[in-house]
Amino acid sequence: MSGTDEPTPADPRVRCAVADGIARVELARPRARNAVDLPMCRQLRSVFEELDADDSVRVVLLSAQGPAFCAGADLKERAGRDAAWVRRRRIASFAAYDAIERCRRPVVALVHGAVVGSGGEITLAADFAIAAEGTTFRFPEPHWGTVGATQRLQRVIGRRRAKELLFTGRPMPATEALDLGVVCQVVPEERLARTGAEIAGTVAKAPPLAIELTKRAVDLGGETDLDRGIRIEMAAIEQCLTDDGWRDGVDRFTRRGADDATTTDEEKR
């Protein structure tokens, strides 16, 4: 196996740190513009499977080092490979995206610069994304002689718009990505990390089981009709009631209401 397949411990493709319930995951291959190769696929899968199993984690921020979030798949690693290797490589990428999407913790992508191909897949696998001003998205897989981004993209922006982006490979600016729902906010680049930290802090304060069950109910409900979706939500409510987190939520709401009333009385005086 070549050095391209296995990075040394001193050269990780993905970095992760956890503090105060917030996991910060970084794509850490800036010299290659965070192009996705086989080792990165494996490390992404491993990191997110570990975070999924870590009960101390409340929310995950997914960002990237360097001037680009992700320049797409690393096509250089395919030179001299046969079709069987490329097939295995693509399966590894699907497993990585799936690990991000299936993580029980909310995953917020913080994207900047170029977001190309596999970078878009990673973004769409997150629960939602915040983009820096100047971010551009491209899905040029057909122009690279391959197929990709045909499933998550259309589920977010619709089939016809997905076809247009895939067939043309044109850049999509952050403002358009916002309009189409690919990202939820566009902020100045210098505020991207701070905005992500503020969102993560808000999510981390909520009862963790309620957040986990909410994510599951939304994801499962999106795959069925409304009647079955309501049943999914009711099952989540029943599970939530077995935990005292809902009582904590009521207590916090009650205290906040009292604080608001006190503030209003003081303002009147």
N, C-alpha and C positions, 0 to 999 in steps of 0.2 A: 504494500500500500504506500502511495507516494505521500510526500509532505503536504500536498494540496488537500489530501483527505483528512489528515489528523494534525490540527494545530498543536503547538507545544503549549504546556501549561502557562508559559510566560506570554503567550499570544492568543488569549481567548477571543472568540468572535462575539460572545455575549457576556455582559457583566450584570451582576445582580447584587443589590444591597437592600436589607430590610431594617427599618427603624420606625418605631411608634406605629406599627400596623401598616405602614406604607412600604410597598416593595417598588424599588426603582430598577427597571430593567433597561439596559442600553445595548443597542447594536454597536459593537466596538471594533469595527473594521474600517476606520475612516480613510485610510490610504487607498482603499479600494471602493470608496464611496459607499461602504456597507453593502456591497454586492453580496447576494445570498449564494453561498456555496454549500456543499454537503456538510462540512463541520458546523456551519452556522445553523443549518436545519436541525441537526442532531442536538446542538446545544440549546436552541430555542425550545425544542420539545422537552428536553430534560429540565430546563429551568422552570417552565410553566407547569410541568407535572409536579415538581417539588413545591412550587407555590400553592398549587391546588391542595396539596396535602398538609400545608403549614397553617394551623389554626390561628397563629398569631397575625397572619396577613389579612388585612381588611380590604385593600384596594391595591391595584398595580398600575404604575405609570410606565409606559413603554415609549422610549425616546431613542435617539441615536447620536453618536459622536460625529464631529466633523461637519462639513458644509452641506451634506445631503443626508436625508433620512435613509434612503435606500435606492441605489441605481439599478435595481432589478436583479435578475439571476446572473451569476458569474459565468458567462459563456466560455471564458477561457478554460475552465476546468473540464469542459467537454471535448476539448481538442484531443484527438487520438482515441476517444472512447467509442465503444460500440453501442448499439441501440439498447441492449440489455442494461448497461450501466446507466444510460440516460433514463430509462424507465425506473430503475431503482431510485435514482436521484429525485425524480419527480414524485414518487411515492413518499420519499422522506420529506419533501416540502409540504405535501398535503398533510402529513402527520404533524408537522410543526404548526401549520396554520390551525389545524384542528385542536391542538393542545392549547393554543391561545384562546380560541373560541369557547372551548369547553371548561376552561378554568372557572371554578366556582366564584372566584373573586372578580369584581368589576375590573375591567381592563380599559384604561384610557390611553389612547395613542396620542403622542405629542409630535407632530410632523413638521418638517421644515425643508427648504430647498427642493431637490428633486425627489419625487416619489414615483418610481417607475416599476411596472410589472409586479414582481414579487413584493416590492414595497407597498404597492396598493393592496395586495392580498393580505399582508400583515395588518395594514390599517383597517381593512374591512373585517378582519377576524376579531379586532378589538370591539368592545361594546360601543364606544363612540370615540371620536377624534377631535382634537383641537389643532388648528393649523396656524403657522406663522404667516404673516403677510409675505407674499412673494413665492409661496409654495406652489409647485406645479405637479400635476399628476399626468402620467402617461401609461397607456396599456398597449404596448406595441408588439405583443406576442406574435400575432400573425406575420408581422414584418420581419420577425426573427426566425420565421420558418417553423413556428411551434404553435401550440394552443394553450391558453391560460386565461385566468380571470373571467371565465365564461359563466360562473355560477354566483359567486358572492356579489359581483358588480351588478348584475341584472336584478338581483333581489333588493338592492339598495336604490338604484336609479331607474329601473325599468328596462325591459328588453330592447326597445328601439334605441334608447340613448346609449345603452351598453354596446350595441352593435356599431353605432356610429363611432364611438371612441375606439373600439377594437379594430374596426376596419380601416380607420384613417390613421390611428396612432398619434393623433394630434395632442398637443399639450392642453390640459385643462387647468386654468388658473384657480387659485384658492377661492375666489369669489364665486365662481361657477360651482365648485365642489360644495360650497356652503349652500347654494340654492338647491342643489340636487340631493343634499342630505349625506354626502360622503363625510363631511366634517360638520360639527355643531357650532363652532366658533372660529373666527379668524382674528388673531391678535397681533400686535407688533412683535417682531421676533424677540426683542429684548424682554418681553413680558411672557413668553411662552412657558418657561419653566415655572415662573411664579404663578401663572394661571393654573397650571397643572397641579402645583402644590396646594393651592387654595381648594380646588375641586376635590383632590384626594383627601384633604383634611375634613371637608364636609362629609364625604362618603364614609370616612373612617369613624365618624361620631355616631353613625346610625347602628342600631342593633344588628350584629353580623348575620344572624340567621334570617332576619327579615330581608336584608339585602340579597343574600344568597337565594332565598326562595322567590323573591321578586324577579331576579335575573332568570331563574329557571322557568318561572311561569310565563314571562314574556317570550322567551325563546321557544318553549314548547307550544305556547298558544299561537305563535306565528305560523306554526306548521299545520293548523287545523281550523275548523270553523268556530264561530262564536260560542255555540252551545257547549262544545267540548272544551273550549278555552275557559269558560266559566267554571266548569268542573275542575279543570287544572288549578284555577285560582282558589277554589274552595278547598281542594286538597292541600294547597300550600298554606291556607289560613289555618286549617286544622293542625298541621304540623307546627306552625308558628305558635299556636296556643299552648303547645307542650313545653315551651321555653319561656323564661321570665323576661325575656327581652322586650316583649310587648308591654309589660308593666312599666319597665324603665322608660319606654317611649311615652306612655301616658303621663308618668311623673314629670318627665322633662317638659312636655307640652303644658301641663298644669303650672309648673314653676315659671315657664316663660310667659304664660298668660298673666300670672301675678306680677311678674317683673314689668310687663308692658303696662299694666294698670297703674303701678306705682309711678312709672315714668310719666304717664299721662297726667296723673294728679300733680306731680311736681311741676310739670310744664304749665298747668293751669295756675298754680300759685306764683 
